[in-house]
Amino acid sequence: MPIDLSKVTREELMTIHNEVLRNIALQTKEDLAKNINAAGHDSHGSNHSNNKIVDLPGQISEILRR
């Protein structure tokens, strides 16, 4: 259904424009939150966070001493 904007001022158009953008942003934020919650645990990311810097030469020396 077309909307007649012929008598709308520039300020009114900007208000409508900004409200539409605000509504899109809110909906996107809600959708992202739902998708993040639905995704659950990310084991790949968790594995990276569990990686530790290790002293590899020290560990090899320790094994060779046994």
C-alpha positions as CSV (number, residue, x, y, z in Angstrom):
1,M,0.0,0.0,0.0
2,P,1.6,3.3,-1.1
3,I,2.0,6.1,1.4
4,D,1.5,9.7,0.3
5,L,4.5,11.7,1.5
6,S,3.8,14.7,-0.7
7,K,2.9,16.9,2.3
8,V,5.5,15.6,4.7
9,T,8.3,18.0,5.8
10,R,11.9,17.1,5.6
11,E,12.1,17.0,9.4
12,E,9.1,14.6,9.5
13,L,10.8,12.4,6.9
14,M,14.0,12.3,8.9
15,T,12.0,11.4,12.0
16,I,10.4,8.5,10.1
17,H,13.7,7.5,8.7
18,N,15.4,7.4,12.1
19,E,12.6,5.5,13.6
20,V,12.8,2.8,10.9
21,L,16.5,2.5,11.4
22,R,16.1,2.3,15.2
23,N,13.5,-0.5,14.7
24,I,15.8,-2.4,12.3
25,A,18.7,-2.1,14.8
26,L,16.6,-3.3,17.7
27,Q,15.3,-6.3,15.6
28,T,18.8,-7.2,14.5
29,K,20.0,-7.0,18.1
30,E,17.3,-9.4,19.2
31,D,17.9,-11.8,16.3
32,L,21.7,-11.8,17.1
33,A,21.0,-12.5,20.7
34,K,18.7,-15.4,19.8
35,N,21.3,-16.8,17.4
36,I,24.1,-16.6,19.9
37,N,22.0,-18.3,22.5
38,A,20.9,-21.0,20.1
39,A,24.5,-21.7,19.0
40,G,25.4,-23.0,22.4
41,H,29.0,-23.9,23.4
42,D,31.7,-23.3,20.8
43,S,34.2,-26.1,21.5
44,H,36.5,-24.8,18.7
45,G,36.8,-21.4,20.4
46,S,37.1,-23.0,23.8
47,N,40.0,-25.2,22.6
48,H,41.9,-22.1,21.5
49,S,41.3,-20.4,24.8
50,N,42.6,-23.6,26.5
51,N,45.9,-23.5,24.6
52,K,48.8,-22.5,26.8
53,I,52.3,-21.3,26.0
54,V,54.5,-24.2,27.0
55,D,58.3,-24.7,27.3
56,L,58.6,-27.3,24.6
57,P,62.4,-27.7,24.8
58,G,62.0,-28.1,28.6
59,Q,59.4,-30.7,28.2
60,I,61.5,-32.7,25.7
61,S,64.5,-32.5,28.0
62,E,62.4,-33.8,30.9
63,I,61.2,-36.7,28.8
64,L,64.8,-37.5,27.7
65,R,66.0,-37.5,31.3
66,R,63.6,-40.2,32.3
